[in-house]
Amino acid sequence: MSFCLREAGELALLDWIRERAGKKDKKGGKGILVAGIGDDAAAFRLAPGKTALATTDMMVEGVHFDTGYFTPYQLGFKLVSVNVSDIYAMGGSPRLAFFTLAAPPETRTAFIKEIFEGVLAALGLYGGRLAGGDLSASPSGLVLDMTVIGDADRIVRRSGARVGDGVFVTGPLGDSACGLVLLREMAAPVRIEKGFQGSHWDKLKKRLRRPLRSLSPETVKPLIERHLMPVAKRPPVGASAMLDISDGLLLDVSRLCKESAVGVRIYEDKIPISDRMRQAAAALGLDPLALAKTGGEDYELLYAAPLSRDRRRNARGILIGEIVPSGLYMVDALGRTKRFRAAGYEHFSG
């Protein structure tokens, strides 16, 4: 049975969260969490000889997500993934998570519980544990915030790139941005976690413009899934500098270069683009290369690594360029070189 938060109250919801988190986490995080949900603060031990990591990310309704596209389960899953991606980008592993949620009092408890199910499912995937958080009323709209604690044997910062390093990415770019355009075309939540075929796909397909109806579910599903429920990529071995691609390749590579006080040369024909994204972009009338360069929210890892090392160490990466002394350069398919500017998503940019 589902009540609105005003009727159910905070304590009843907290009891449910504590019970669910306890069931999900019995096999994860052993020896790390000493005291968790139910005490005034979490107490935990990190492994000796490791460097502690902490990151936080916020998702605000109307800024980071639209409940017209997202299911509550997907919101919880994505919140965990974007935080874990930051831990992976530092060369670490996630251990504990603290989740804060603010919701209007009329929100149904079933909706909130589904968010927590997504959070717990993602933490189970990455080997983390829910250790605490906070609940609050919101005057309008949902606000989700998470802090993840992790550790690493050796941290990898953005500032370690050196001239001569290769520049790598861990997978295709632009899928998430293309998936978002498709979601806007459908203008309805897509429950990919419960299947994406048969009558569900037939109903969604009717919302698409006629040129898009020829796209198969095998083409559309991975693109939408990449936006709604991204899976963070585990860090490669041997990286000298690294960050995750959350705001677009061009903007994020410029951040790495700024922190390392170097430049970069990127080769357009080496930027990985999936066949499914090319097909969908063509149907949408969009440039797949532009989506790959500036789309953002792919949560692939972008990293620099010495090219002289055994290439098997970079097996997770696709070589797209090299670090140079200064400047941001793009080389097109004809071999022409020109400067590029740091374009991508930025908060408060209007």
Secondary structure, 3 states (H helix, E strand, C coil): CCCEHHHHCHHHHHHHHHHHHHHHCCCCCCCCEEECCCCCCCEECCCCCCEEEEEEEEEEECCCECCCCCCHHHHHHHHHHHHHHHHHHCCCEEEEEEEEEEECCCCEHHHHHHHHHHHHHHHHHHCCEEEEEEEEECCCCCEEEEEEEEEECCCCCHHHCCCCEEEEECCCCCHHHHHHHHHHHHCCCCCHHHCCCHHHHHHHHCCCCHHHCCCCHHHHHHHHHHHHCCCCCCCCCCCCEEEECCCCHHHHHHHHHHHHCCEEEEEHHHCCCCHHHHHHHHHHCCCHHHHHHHCCCCCCEEEEEECCCCHHHHCCCEEEEEEECCCEEEECCCCCEEECCCCCCCCCCC
